[in-house]
Amino acid sequence: MAGLNPKGSSNNAKQSGQTVKFARRTSSGRYVSLSRDDLDMSGEFSGDYSNYTVHIPQTPDNQPMDSSNVAVKAEEQYVSNSLFTGGFNSVTRAHLMDKVIESEVTHPQMAGSKGSNCGMHACDGKVMKDERGKDIMPCECRFKICRDCFLEAQKESGICPGCKEQYRMGDFDEEDQDYNSRGALPLPAPKKNNMSMTKHNQNGEFDHNKWLFETSGTYGYGNAYWPPDDDGNGDMRGGMVDNTDKSWKPLSRKLPIPTGIISPYRLLIFVRLVMLGFLLQWRVTHPNDEAIWLWLMSVICELWFAFSWILDIIPKLCPCNRSTDLEVLREKFDLPSPSNPSGRSDLPGMDVFVSTADPEKEPPLTTANTILSILAVDYPVEKLACYISDDGGALLTFEAMAEAASFADLWVPFCKKHDIEPRNPDSYFALKIDPTKNKSRLDFVKDRRKVKREYDEFKVRINGLPDSIRRRSDAFNAREEMKMLKNMRENGADPLEPVKIQKATWMADGTHWPGAWASPSREHAKGDHAGILQVMLKPPSCDPLMGTGDDKLIDFTDVDIRLPMFVYMSREKRPGYDHNKKAGAMNALVRTSAVLSNGPFMLNLDCDHYFYNCKALREGMCFMMDRGGENICYIQFPQRFEGIDPSDRYANHNTVFFDGNMRALDGVQGPVYVGTGTMFRRFALYGFDPPNPDKMCPSGNAETQPLTPADFDPDLDVNLLPKRFGNSTMMAESIPIAEFQGRPLADHPSVKFGRPPGALRVPRDPLDATTVAEAVSVISCWYEDKTEWGDRVGWIYGSVTEDVVTGYRMHNRGWRSIYCITKRDAFRGSAPINLTDRLHQVLRWATGSVEIFFSRNNAILASKRLKLLQRLAYLNVGIYPFTSLFLIVYCFLPALSLLSGEFIVQQVDAKFLSYLLATTLCLVGLAILEVKWAGIGLEEWWRNEQFWLISGTSAHLAAVVQGLLKVIAGIEISFTLTAKAAAEDEDDIYADLYVVKWTSLMIPPIVIAMINIIAMAVSLSRTIYSTVPQWSKFIGGAFFSFWVLCHLYPFAKGLMGRRGKTPTIVFVWGGLIAITISLLWTAINPNTGVTTQQPAGNGVNTFTFP
């Protein structure tokens, strides 16, 4: 049991030679101090710290043998009200917080929630609360007592201080037995002939996970096996629930593209391949001897374009659509049945990750709205957990998340009561449609008005947090300065000597913030602070908790008011460690969630992406829980964006990629991972291969076989688990559990690797301090040292585009992924609509692709498990930036042709024109058909073509240069913003579209445009004034120049701003470079131009301007 010893003994400390008197030992063998003596805080502002000694008994369910349910509730409340900190070479501490935020906390699940005052004399503690926020009085005499006093009384005498008699627990034992009364099966004793019962873990202790998976034991409905029990009605056969009386229904379907579209599409691909071969063969065999340099450049570029087009088009041969059946999912997992009278959900757990790094660049209000949309999602509350990673360690983010958790007490039940969509409050209240549409409750308008008023106040609190934190910190720092000055005077120090104190950042309870301070100092900076973990909302109860009409601002009668578990995490950062940016933060989230909740599935979101469809998780689960779902590593949802200008000038929606390329890959091995809006299978992210039931379980009954690491990976020995996953035993023990819980139901003969129905209805164990302390240890900066995190396990390190590499590694091991396009967009987010911001975004993507090409993640080196078309798609990911080298040359060719008076072909004949015409018509036909099966508009397709050329001549080119310099010379360069013209109309949501920010990425497109314009003007004048005008050459060159300029039109509009105010630097750079290139061309080939016939007596040809 977890025994409380707040006093401690100094003698024991002296004898042991340790400063920690009482410690808690985690399952990984580390001793975690929760001692006040080791706290380095200032005087009266230091928080309350309690000391624990934890002993975990050898019982299968790890429940305390001699502790009451009240003690368990007390432990859970202590954990939820404590801020845990720790890290490398430091003690893990639990700081019991009196309050988390300045405003009042009402929800009993939230950190900082307190009850009435303790009835003990001279004790200012607070009484424990139950799920409804009511005071827990552990004795029938109703004497109010706080957690610490109760545990102390239990330990000393077991006598209630109120009635002076032994504690009589009243109704609390009945509450805990409620689940068993609903039909949970008893826990049978282990069989004597089970040889695996003698297996122990690395510490020599009994391994309960092996006991769970290798015996017929059960913890209730949540056990992995059903004991053979026949009640006479045939419901149980051989220990499994018989579902053969129901017709089996699939959860998802694969819908092929209509034959009338896909067949002509494939035919045109073949025809264009043939015609392209004929065209290139003619071009190679018919050089232009008069301008061999022009012909050679054009042929090389065209050969590369053909190769690039093949890489892009071949993976599109097998596009498909998919549909889900949410009603069947509900019938299988959520509806009450004779075996599940309580109607508890059998869906697997889901951990949702949100990452943020800098509250100045990522507004806390945006992140808070994202969190609120997650907490309100339509998924079993007890199966959902939300985690946020604050890589900046900012108190502003911490308190903003606490405010969001507090507002969720009102927002989440309101969404459930009135079926609100979307469940991001900012987006919901900004809708321009009639809010009463499809609403049936009469009190909707009144409720909405109240929630809107509360949300406006919530926004004011969030936006006022920076000033609130600054004023609070200034006040406490001034107080510390006055105390220091008083001590100096009492000690006789020089009063004129300046007082030096650390300018700390202070929390709402009057203690130092353990993360980064506004005035950085040692161990309190963005790159130097301890690991921080706070359970903002503790895990909810397993059964629905219906609201009432008098305890909230709104009547929530018959509405489940529980909230999902919500955890704030900021991993430890220290100088000298490579923290691997976002990928490192995501891996820290994976480990923390494995220890705390261990959901077999995880979904990651950027802080500016939110749930637009509250049923998105259920949509994805239809694929994971369907037949064959055990081989799916992740579900990728398309990215949809808000705040994009109506014309989508810079192709921000990127619909050609998300609705075309990704849908096509869904018919091969699956879409690539794009960084956000992705539901992962935890087991696949751990670096294991997909299950092979024939090898692992020859009998075909996968759910009745013992599971060992060797079954998942023959090369993985039990003793090597710390080398791969780190030294946390809790982390290692969670792996087979997550794998088992992530299996689909074994309700069909074709499901060879499933789990029995009802296996996931067990209530979640309450959190204890040991578990949370272990979660702190796995986010320390040293944990990944000498492990395979970032190399094989989790998000992969070493690339700017860690998302693509992570998805590639899973596909390379044989997993497949699914593209889930829902009728209502699953998620929505923001995207940069400014030209410069968009170019820098594309630059980062292209730089990552170049890094992939020069790394071992190149698809050329992939294993045989990667399908051919999928290999071509990944190869294209690494190669597409190099197209910019040929594209920029090809964009200059029309201008060079016009200036030189030559063309890329010496003589145009019928065969060349027929090949060119056939190739062009095939391309147009392919575009029309692709628009058809992808469901995109022609304007979107054209915008994509335009931005392909803009980015190809700017960001992609810079990425290639940057990548080559890094690989060859080890030089890293960056392209930064140098100037910015502020938006004139702040009320315009598209004001940022017209902001002009100068960057060096703009130079190549500007030069291309100016050279082509100058060339067209010079060629036109020369043709008009020449004796024998050669209009054919001019029209040919002018057509291609016009083609280039049409693609650059959005770029030109971006340079002009709102009112045509182009920065002078644009004309200066463009003019200088254009003049330089023109003079260089004249010096190289001075006889280019038009020669006019002079009088007979002259005898020489001279160049004359028109």
RAQUIFEN-V892013 format. One record per residue. N is the residue number from 1. PSI is psi as a letter, one per 40 degrees, with the letter a starting at -180 (999 if undefined). BURIAL is b if it has 24 or more other C-alpha atoms within 12 Angstrom, else e. Layout:
BEGIN
N_PSI_BURIAL, N_PSI_BURIAL
END
This chain:
BEGIN
1_i_b, 2_h_b, 3_h_b, 4_h_b, 5_g_b, 6_d_b, 7_d_e, 8_i_b, 9_h_e, 10_d_e, 11_d_e, 12_d_e, 13_d_e, 14_d_e, 15_d_e, 16_e_e, 17_e_e, 18_i_e, 19_e_e, 20_h_b, 21_d_b, 22_h_b, 23_i_b, 24_h_b, 25_h_b, 26_i_b, 27_e_b, 28_e_b, 29_e_e, 30_i_b, 31_h_b, 32_h_b, 33_h_b, 34_f_b, 35_i_b, 36_d_b, 37_d_b, 38_e_b, 39_h_b, 40_g_e, 41_i_e, 42_h_e, 43_b_e, 44_e_e, 45_e_b, 46_i_b, 47_i_b, 48_h_b, 49_h_b, 50_i_b, 51_h_b, 52_i_b, 53_h_b, 54_h_b, 55_h_b, 56_h_b, 57_i_e, 58_g_e, 59_i_e, 60_d_b, 61_e_b, 62_f_e, 63_i_e, 64_h_b, 65_d_e, 66_f_e, 67_i_b, 68_i_b, 69_d_b, 70_d_b, 71_d_b, 72_d_b, 73_d_b, 74_d_b, 75_d_b, 76_d_b, 77_d_b, 78_d_b, 79_d_b, 80_e_b, 81_e_b, 82_i_b, 83_h_b, 84_h_b, 85_i_b, 86_a_b, 87_a_b, 88_h_b, 89_f_e, 90_i_b, 91_h_b, 92_h_b, 93_i_b, 94_h_b, 95_h_b, 96_h_b, 97_h_b, 98_d_b, 99_i_b, 100_d_b, 101_i_b, 102_d_b, 103_i_b, 104_h_e, 105_h_b, 106_d_b, 107_h_b, 108_e_b, 109_e_b, 110_i_b, 111_h_b, 112_e_b, 113_h_b, 114_i_b, 115_a_b, 116_i_b, 117_i_b, 118_i_b, 119_e_b, 120_i_b, 121_h_e, 122_f_e, 123_h_e, 124_e_e, 125_i_b, 126_i_b, 127_i_b, 128_i_b, 129_i_b, 130_a_b, 131_d_b, 132_e_b, 133_e_b, 134_i_e, 135_h_b, 136_h_b, 137_h_b, 138_e_b, 139_i_b, 140_e_e, 141_e_e, 142_f_e, 143_h_b, 144_h_b, 145_i_b, 146_i_b, 147_d_b, 148_d_b, 149_d_b, 150_d_b, 151_d_b, 152_d_b, 153_d_b, 154_d_b, 155_d_e, 156_d_e, 157_e_e, 158_e_b, 159_h_b, 160_h_b, 161_e_b, 162_d_b, 163_e_e, 164_f_e, 165_i_e, 166_i_e, 167_h_b, 168_h_b, 169_e_b, 170_b_e, 171_e_e, 172_d_e, 173_d_e, 174_d_e, 175_d_e, 176_d_e, 177_e_e, 178_d_e, 179_d_b, 180_d_b, 181_e_e, 182_e_b, 183_e_e, 184_i_b, 185_i_b, 186_i_e, 187_h_b, 188_i_e, 189_i_e, 190_i_b, 191_i_e, 192_d_e, 193_e_e, 194_h_e, 195_d_e, 196_e_b, 197_e_b, 198_e_e, 199_i_e, 200_i_e, 201_a_b, 202_d_e, 203_e_e, 204_e_e, 205_i_e, 206_h_e, 207_h_b, 208_d_b, 209_d_b, 210_d_b, 211_d_b, 212_d_b, 213_e_b, 214_e_b, 215_a_b, 216_e_b, 217_i_b, 218_i_b, 219_e_b, 220_a_b, 221_e_b, 222_e_b, 223_i_b, 224_e_b, 225_i_b, 226_h_b, 227_i_b, 228_h_e, 229_h_e, 230_h_e, 231_e_e, 232_e_e, 233_e_e, 234_e_e, 235_d_e, 236_h_e, 237_h_e, 238_f_e, 239_e_b, 240_i_b, 241_h_b, 242_h_b, 243_e_b, 244_e_e, 245_e_e, 246_i_e, 247_h_e, 248_h_e, 249_h_b, 250_i_b, 251_d_b, 252_i_b, 253_i_e, 254_h_e, 255_h_e, 256_i_e, 257_i_b, 258_h_e, 259_d_e, 260_e_e, 261_d_b, 262_d_b, 263_d_e, 264_d_b, 265_d_b, 266_d_b, 267_d_e, 268_d_b, 269_d_b, 270_d_e, 271_d_e, 272_d_b, 273_d_b, 274_d_e, 275_d_b, 276_d_b, 277_d_e, 278_d_e, 279_d_b, 280_d_b, 281_d_e, 282_d_b, 283_d_b, 284_d_b, 285_e_e, 286_g_e, 287_i_b, 288_g_b, 289_d_e, 290_d_e, 291_g_b, 292_d_e, 293_d_e, 294_d_b, 295_d_b, 296_d_b, 297_d_b, 298_d_b, 299_d_b, 300_d_b, 301_d_b, 302_d_b, 303_d_b, 304_d_b, 305_d_b, 306_d_b, 307_d_b, 308_d_b, 309_d_b, 310_d_b, 311_d_b, 312_d_b, 313_d_b, 314_d_b, 315_e_b, 316_e_b, 317_d_b, 318_f_b, 319_i_b, 320_i_b, 321_i_b, 322_i_b, 323_i_e, 324_i_b, 325_g_b, 326_d_b, 327_d_e, 328_d_b, 329_d_b, 330_d_b, 331_d_b, 332_d_b, 333_d_b, 334_d_b, 335_i_e, 336_i_e, 337_i_e, 338_d_e, 339_e_b, 340_g_b, 341_d_e, 342_e_b, 343_f_b, 344_i_b, 345_i_b, 346_e_b, 347_i_b, 348_i_b, 349_i_b, 350_h_b, 351_h_b, 352_h_b, 353_h_b, 354_h_b, 355_h_b, 356_i_b, 357_d_b, 358_h_b, 359_e_b, 360_d_e, 361_d_e, 362_g_b, 363_h_b, 364_d_b, 365_d_b, 366_d_b, 367_d_b, 368_d_b, 369_d_b, 370_d_b, 371_d_b, 372_d_b, 373_d_b, 374_d_b, 375_d_b, 376_e_b, 377_i_b, 378_g_b, 379_i_b, 380_h_b, 381_d_b, 382_e_b, 383_e_b, 384_h_b, 385_h_b, 386_h_b, 387_h_b, 388_h_b, 389_h_b, 390_g_b, 391_e_b, 392_e_b, 393_f_b, 394_h_b, 395_d_b, 396_d_b, 397_d_b, 398_d_b, 399_d_b, 400_d_b, 401_d_b, 402_d_b, 403_d_b, 404_d_b, 405_d_b, 406_d_b, 407_d_b, 408_d_b, 409_d_b, 410_d_b, 411_d_b, 412_d_b, 413_d_b, 414_d_b, 415_d_b, 416_d_b, 417_d_b, 418_e_b, 419_f_b, 420_h_b, 421_h_b, 422_i_b, 423_f_b, 424_h_b, 425_d_b, 426_d_b, 427_d_b, 428_d_b, 429_e_e, 430_e_e, 431_i_e, 432_e_e, 433_i_e, 434_h_e, 435_e_e, 436_e_e, 437_h_e, 438_e_e, 439_h_e, 440_d_e, 441_h_e, 442_d_e, 443_e_e, 444_d_b, 445_d_e, 446_d_e, 447_d_b, 448_d_b, 449_d_e, 450_d_e, 451_d_b, 452_d_b, 453_d_e, 454_d_b, 455_d_b, 456_d_e, 457_d_e, 458_d_b, 459_d_b, 460_d_e, 461_d_b, 462_d_b, 463_d_b, 464_e_e, 465_d_b, 466_d_b, 467_d_e, 468_d_b, 469_d_b, 470_d_b, 471_d_e, 472_d_b, 473_d_b, 474_d_b, 475_d_e, 476_d_b, 477_d_b, 478_d_e, 479_d_e, 480_d_b, 481_d_e, 482_d_e, 483_d_e, 484_d_b, 485_d_e, 486_d_e, 487_d_e, 488_d_e, 489_d_e, 490_d_e, 491_e_e, 492_f_e, 493_i_e, 494_h_e, 495_e_e, 496_e_e, 497_h_e, 498_i_e, 499_h_e, 500_h_e, 501_i_e, 502_h_b, 503_g_b, 504_i_b, 505_h_b, 506_i_b, 507_i_b, 508_d_b, 509_e_b, 510_f_b, 511_i_b, 512_h_b, 513_h_b, 514_e_b, 515_a_b, 516_h_b, 517_i_b, 518_d_b, 519_g_e, 520_i_e, 521_i_e, 522_h_e, 523_e_b, 524_f_b, 525_i_b, 526_d_b, 527_e_b, 528_g_b, 529_i_b, 530_i_b, 531_i_b, 532_h_b, 533_h_b, 534_h_b, 535_g_b, 536_d_b, 537_h_b, 538_i_b, 539_h_b, 540_i_b, 541_i_b, 542_d_b, 543_i_b, 544_i_e, 545_h_b, 546_h_e, 547_i_b, 548_i_e, 549_e_e, 550_e_e, 551_e_e, 552_i_b, 553_d_b, 554_i_b, 555_h_b, 556_f_b, 557_h_e, 558_f_e, 559_h_b, 560_h_b, 561_e_b, 562_i_b, 563_i_b, 564_i_b, 565_h_b, 566_h_b, 567_h_b, 568_h_b, 569_h_b, 570_h_b, 571_i_b, 572_h_b, 573_h_b, 574_i_b, 575_i_e, 576_e_e, 577_i_e, 578_h_e, 579_e_b, 580_f_b, 581_b_b, 582_d_b, 583_d_b, 584_d_b, 585_d_b, 586_d_b, 587_d_b, 588_d_b, 589_d_b, 590_d_b, 591_d_b, 592_d_b, 593_d_b, 594_d_b, 595_d_b, 596_d_b, 597_d_b, 598_f_b, 599_h_b, 600_e_b, 601_i_b, 602_i_b, 603_h_b, 604_i_b, 605_i_b, 606_i_b, 607_e_b, 608_e_b, 609_h_b, 610_i_b, 611_h_b, 612_e_b, 613_h_b, 614_e_b, 615_e_b, 616_d_b, 617_d_b, 618_d_b, 619_d_b, 620_d_b, 621_d_b, 622_d_b, 623_d_b, 624_d_b, 625_e_b, 626_i_b, 627_h_b, 628_e_b, 629_e_b, 630_e_b, 631_e_b, 632_h_b, 633_d_b, 634_i_b, 635_h_b, 636_h_b, 637_i_b, 638_i_b, 639_h_b, 640_i_b, 641_i_b, 642_i_b, 643_e_b, 644_h_b, 645_i_b, 646_d_e, 647_e_e, 648_f_b, 649_d_b, 650_f_b, 651_f_b, 652_d_b, 653_d_b, 654_f_b, 655_d_b, 656_d_b, 657_d_b, 658_d_b, 659_e_b, 660_c_b, 661_d_b, 662_d_b, 663_d_b, 664_d_b, 665_d_b, 666_d_b, 667_e_b, 668_c_b, 669_e_b, 670_i_b, 671_i_b, 672_i_b, 673_h_b, 674_e_b, 675_d_b, 676_i_b, 677_f_b, 678_h_b, 679_h_b, 680_i_b, 681_h_b, 682_d_b, 683_d_b, 684_d_b, 685_e_b, 686_e_b, 687_e_b, 688_i_b, 689_i_b, 690_i_b, 691_i_b, 692_g_b, 693_d_b, 694_d_e, 695_d_e, 696_d_b, 697_g_e, 698_d_e, 699_e_e, 700_e_e, 701_g_b, 702_d_b, 703_e_b, 704_e_b, 705_i_b, 706_i_b, 707_h_b, 708_i_b, 709_d_b, 710_d_e, 711_d_b, 712_d_b, 713_h_b, 714_d_e, 715_e_e, 716_h_e, 717_i_e, 718_d_b, 719_e_e, 720_e_e, 721_d_b, 722_d_b, 723_d_e, 724_d_b, 725_e_b, 726_i_b, 727_e_b, 728_h_b, 729_d_b, 730_d_b, 731_d_b, 732_d_b, 733_d_b, 734_e_b, 735_d_b, 736_d_b, 737_d_b, 738_d_b, 739_d_b, 740_d_b, 741_e_b, 742_e_b, 743_i_b, 744_i_b, 745_h_b, 746_g_b, 747_e_b, 748_i_b, 749_d_e, 750_e_e, 751_h_b, 752_e_b, 753_g_b, 754_a_b, 755_i_b, 756_i_b, 757_i_b, 758_e_b, 759_e_b, 760_f_b, 761_e_b, 762_i_b, 763_i_b, 764_h_b, 765_i_b, 766_i_b, 767_i_b, 768_i_b, 769_d_b, 770_d_b, 771_d_b, 772_d_b, 773_d_b, 774_d_b, 775_d_b, 776_d_b, 777_d_b, 778_e_b, 779_e_b, 780_i_b, 781_e_b, 782_e_b, 783_d_b, 784_e_b, 785_h_e, 786_f_e, 787_a_e, 788_e_b, 789_h_b, 790_e_b, 791_d_b, 792_d_b, 793_h_b, 794_a_b, 795_h_b, 796_h_b, 797_i_b, 798_e_b, 799_i_b, 800_d_b, 801_g_b, 802_d_b, 803_d_b, 804_d_b, 805_d_b, 806_d_b, 807_d_b, 808_d_b, 809_d_b, 810_d_b, 811_d_b, 812_d_b, 813_e_b, 814_e_b, 815_i_b, 816_i_b, 817_i_b, 818_i_b, 819_h_b, 820_h_b, 821_h_b, 822_i_b, 823_d_e, 824_h_e, 825_h_b, 826_d_b, 827_i_b, 828_i_b, 829_a_b, 830_i_b, 831_i_b, 832_h_b, 833_e_b, 834_i_b, 835_d_b, 836_d_b, 837_d_b, 838_d_b, 839_d_b, 840_d_b, 841_d_b, 842_d_b, 843_d_b, 844_d_b, 845_d_b, 846_d_b, 847_d_b, 848_d_b, 849_d_b, 850_d_b, 851_d_b, 852_d_b, 853_d_b, 854_e_b, 855_i_e, 856_e_e, 857_e_b, 858_h_b, 859_e_b, 860_d_b, 861_e_e, 862_i_b, 863_i_e, 864_e_e, 865_e_e, 866_h_b, 867_i_b, 868_d_e, 869_d_b, 870_d_b, 871_d_b, 872_d_b, 873_d_b, 874_d_b, 875_d_b, 876_d_b, 877_d_b, 878_e_b, 879_d_b, 880_d_b, 881_d_b, 882_e_b, 883_d_b, 884_d_b, 885_d_b, 886_d_b, 887_d_b, 888_d_b, 889_d_b, 890_d_b, 891_d_b, 892_e_b, 893_d_b, 894_d_b, 895_d_b, 896_d_b, 897_d_b, 898_d_b, 899_d_b, 900_e_b, 901_e_b, 902_i_b, 903_i_b, 904_d_b, 905_i_b, 906_d_e, 907_h_e, 908_h_e, 909_i_e, 910_d_e, 911_d_e, 912_d_b, 913_d_e, 914_d_e, 915_d_b, 916_d_b, 917_d_e, 918_d_b, 919_d_b, 920_d_e, 921_d_e, 922_d_b, 923_d_b, 924_d_e, 925_d_b, 926_d_b, 927_d_b, 928_d_b, 929_d_b, 930_d_b, 931_d_b, 932_d_b, 933_d_b, 934_e_b, 935_f_b, 936_i_b, 937_i_b, 938_d_e, 939_d_e, 940_d_b, 941_d_b, 942_d_b, 943_d_b, 944_d_b, 945_d_b, 946_d_b, 947_d_b, 948_d_b, 949_d_b, 950_d_b, 951_d_b, 952_d_b, 953_e_b, 954_c_b, 955_d_b, 956_d_b, 957_d_b, 958_d_b, 959_d_b, 960_d_b, 961_d_b, 962_d_b, 963_d_b, 964_d_b, 965_d_e, 966_d_e, 967_d_e, 968_d_e, 969_e_e, 970_f_e, 971_h_e, 972_h_e, 973_i_e, 974_i_e, 975_h_b, 976_i_e, 977_i_e, 978_e_e, 979_i_e, 980_h_e, 981_h_b, 982_i_e, 983_i_e, 984_d_e, 985_h_e, 986_e_e, 987_e_e, 988_h_e, 989_e_e, 990_e_b, 991_d_e, 992_e_b, 993_d_b, 994_e_b, 995_h_b, 996_h_b, 997_h_b, 998_h_b, 999_i_b, 1000_e_b, 1001_e_b, 1002_e_b, 1003_d_b, 1004_d_b, 1005_d_b, 1006_d_b, 1007_d_b, 1008_d_b, 1009_d_b, 1010_d_b, 1011_d_b, 1012_d_b, 1013_d_b, 1014_d_b, 1015_d_b, 1016_d_b, 1017_d_e, 1018_d_b, 1019_d_b, 1020_d_b, 1021_d_e, 1022_d_b, 1023_d_b, 1024_d_e, 1025_e_e, 1026_i_e, 1027_d_e, 1028_g_e, 1029_h_e, 1030_g_e, 1031_d_e, 1032_d_e, 1033_d_b, 1034_d_b, 1035_d_b, 1036_d_b, 1037_d_b, 1038_d_b, 1039_d_b, 1040_d_b, 1041_d_b, 1042_d_b, 1043_d_b, 1044_d_b, 1045_d_b, 1046_d_b, 1047_d_b, 1048_e_b, 1049_d_b, 1050_d_b, 1051_d_b, 1052_d_b, 1053_d_b, 1054_d_b, 1055_d_b, 1056_e_b, 1057_a_b, 1058_d_e, 1059_f_e, 1060_f_e, 1061_g_e, 1062_h_b, 1063_i_b, 1064_d_e, 1065_d_e, 1066_d_b, 1067_d_e, 1068_d_e, 1069_d_e, 1070_d_b, 1071_d_e, 1072_d_e, 1073_d_e, 1074_d_b, 1075_d_e, 1076_d_e, 1077_d_b, 1078_d_b, 1079_d_e, 1080_d_e, 1081_d_e, 1082_d_e, 1083_d_e, 1084_d_e, 1085_g_e, 1086_e_e, 1087_e_e, 1088_i_b, 1089_a_b, 1090_h_b, 1091_h_e, 1092_i_b, 1093_h_e, 1094_i_e, 1095_i_e, 1096_d_e, 1097_e_e, 1098_d_e, 1099_e_e, 1100_i_e, 1101_h_e, 1102_i_e, 1103_h_e, 1104_i_e, 1105_i_e, 1106_999_e
END
